Amino acid sequence: ALAACDQVSPPDRLVEGRPFPALVLTGFQGEQQALDAYRGKLVILNIWATWCPPCRAELPSLDRLNDALDDQKFIVIGLSVDSDRDIAREFYQDRGIRFTSYIDQDQVISEQVLGIRVYPDTFLISPDGKLIRRIVGERTWDAPAMIEALNKAYVGDQTLLENI
């Protein structure tokens, strides 16, 4: 069984193989970064919240995944939907989470652009900016099978992703 903070299926706003929406992400200090700046890398975009137990449970494995992957080919990005940026920032700091992190305080990106209704929700975005896969619910991101599937996905082979 997959754990998620809500068991309602997400709407089909995003289509695998189609361009992922152009997003501008906001950092904890208010700085902004276009998601397109990460083109050339496979992006693992994890949408989470401190109030979501499955989200909190999977963050350490995302951090270990970030360490295990080639940073020239991959980037792990966390996007917190907490309304209080200090709570989310402190959560990362207290647990030693080091991967790239942003916040969606008003949940415009998560709800209106991406149509998220279930947390955690993770998007795998190809180096050319297309949605590879949407993964709803908690996963063990640093499992050897996951790392192998992501490495194959980077070169265009998505067959192993069907089992995650």
C-alpha positions as CSV (number, residue, x, y, z in Angstrom):
1,A,0.0,0.0,0.0
2,L,1.2,3.5,-0.8
3,A,1.1,6.1,1.9
4,A,-0.2,9.6,1.0
5,C,-1.7,12.4,3.0
6,D,-4.9,12.3,0.9
7,Q,-6.2,9.4,-1.1
8,V,-8.1,11.4,-3.8
9,S,-6.6,10.8,-7.3
10,P,-4.9,13.9,-8.8
11,P,-6.5,15.4,-11.9
12,D,-5.0,14.7,-15.3
13,R,-3.7,18.2,-15.9
14,L,-0.2,17.0,-16.9
15,V,0.5,14.5,-19.6
16,E,3.6,12.3,-19.6
17,G,5.8,13.0,-22.7
18,R,4.5,16.6,-22.9
19,P,6.3,19.7,-21.8
20,F,6.2,20.4,-18.1
21,P,4.8,23.8,-17.1
22,A,7.3,26.7,-17.0
23,L,7.6,27.4,-13.3
24,V,9.3,30.1,-11.3
25,L,10.2,28.8,-7.9
26,T,10.7,30.9,-4.8
27,G,13.5,30.2,-2.3
28,F,13.3,30.6,1.5
29,Q,14.9,34.0,1.3
30,G,12.5,35.2,-1.5
31,E,15.0,34.6,-4.4
32,Q,13.4,33.2,-7.5
33,Q,14.6,30.5,-9.9
34,A,13.1,29.3,-13.2
35,L,12.7,25.6,-13.4
36,D,14.0,25.8,-16.9
37,A,17.4,26.8,-15.4
38,Y,17.8,23.0,-14.7
39,R,17.4,22.0,-18.4
40,G,20.0,19.3,-19.3
41,K,19.4,17.5,-16.0
42,L,16.7,15.0,-15.0
43,V,14.7,16.9,-12.3
44,I,13.1,15.0,-9.4
45,L,10.6,17.6,-8.1
46,N,9.1,16.6,-4.8
47,I,6.0,18.5,-3.5
48,W,5.7,18.1,0.2
49,A,4.5,19.6,3.5
50,T,5.7,19.5,7.1
51,W,2.2,18.5,8.2
52,C,2.2,15.4,6.0
53,P,3.7,12.3,7.7
54,P,4.5,10.4,4.5
55,C,6.2,13.5,3.1
56,R,8.4,13.9,6.2
57,A,9.2,10.2,6.1
58,E,10.5,10.2,2.5
59,L,12.7,13.4,2.7
60,P,15.8,11.7,4.1
61,S,15.7,9.1,1.2
62,L,15.5,12.0,-1.3
63,D,18.5,13.6,0.4
64,R,20.4,10.3,0.1
65,L,19.3,10.0,-3.5
66,N,20.6,13.5,-4.2
67,D,24.0,12.4,-2.8
68,A,24.0,9.2,-4.8
69,L,23.2,10.7,-8.2
70,D,25.6,12.5,-10.6
71,D,24.9,16.2,-10.0
72,Q,25.9,16.9,-13.6
73,K,22.9,14.8,-14.8
74,F,20.3,15.1,-12.0
75,I,18.9,17.5,-9.5
76,V,16.5,16.8,-6.6
77,I,14.3,19.7,-5.7
78,G,11.9,20.0,-2.8
79,L,8.9,22.3,-3.0
80,S,7.2,22.8,0.4
81,V,3.6,23.9,0.4
82,D,3.7,25.1,4.0
83,S,2.3,28.6,4.5
84,D,5.1,29.5,7.0
85,R,8.5,29.5,5.3
86,D,10.3,29.5,8.6
87,I,8.6,26.2,9.7
88,A,9.7,24.5,6.4
89,R,13.2,26.0,6.5
90,E,13.7,24.9,10.1
91,F,12.4,21.4,9.2
92,Y,15.1,21.0,6.6
93,Q,17.8,22.4,8.9
94,D,16.8,20.3,11.9
95,R,17.0,17.1,9.8
96,G,20.1,18.0,7.8
97,I,18.3,18.0,4.5
98,R,20.6,19.5,1.9
99,F,19.0,19.1,-1.5
100,T,17.8,22.2,-3.4
101,S,14.6,23.6,-1.8
102,Y,11.9,26.1,-2.5
103,I,8.5,27.1,-1.1
104,D,5.0,27.5,-2.5
105,Q,3.5,29.4,0.4
106,D,0.2,30.3,-1.3
107,Q,0.0,26.9,-3.1
108,V,-0.5,28.5,-6.5
109,I,2.0,26.3,-8.2
110,S,1.0,23.1,-6.4
111,E,-2.7,23.4,-6.7
112,Q,-3.5,25.7,-9.6
113,V,-0.6,24.9,-12.0
114,L,0.1,21.3,-11.1
115,G,-3.3,20.2,-9.8
116,I,-1.9,18.4,-6.8
117,R,-4.4,16.9,-4.4
118,V,-2.2,14.2,-2.8
119,Y,1.0,14.7,-0.9
120,P,3.7,13.8,-1.4
121,D,3.6,14.2,-5.2
122,T,6.8,13.8,-7.2
123,F,7.4,14.7,-10.8
124,L,10.3,13.3,-12.9
125,I,11.1,15.9,-15.6
126,S,13.4,14.9,-18.5
127,P,16.5,16.9,-19.4
128,D,14.6,18.5,-22.3
129,G,11.7,19.6,-20.0
130,K,9.1,17.0,-20.6
131,L,7.2,15.1,-17.9
132,I,8.5,11.6,-17.7
133,R,6.4,10.4,-14.8
134,R,4.2,11.5,-11.9
135,I,4.7,9.5,-8.7
136,V,2.0,10.0,-6.0
137,G,2.7,8.9,-2.5
138,E,5.8,8.0,-0.5
139,R,8.7,6.1,-2.0
140,T,12.2,5.0,-0.9
141,W,14.1,7.1,-3.3
142,D,17.6,5.9,-2.6
143,A,16.8,2.2,-3.1
144,P,19.2,0.6,-5.7
145,A,16.3,-0.2,-8.1
146,M,15.1,3.4,-8.0
147,I,18.6,4.7,-8.7
148,E,19.0,2.3,-11.6
149,A,15.6,3.3,-13.0
150,L,16.5,7.0,-12.8
151,N,19.9,6.5,-14.4
152,K,18.2,4.7,-17.3
153,A,15.5,7.4,-17.5
154,Y,18.2,10.0,-18.0
155,V,19.3,8.3,-21.2
156,G,15.6,7.9,-22.4
157,D,14.9,4.3,-21.2
158,Q,11.8,4.6,-19.0
159,T,10.9,0.9,-18.7
160,L,12.2,0.5,-15.2
161,L,10.1,3.5,-14.0
162,E,6.9,1.5,-14.6
163,N,7.6,-0.6,-11.5
164,I,8.2,2.3,-9.0
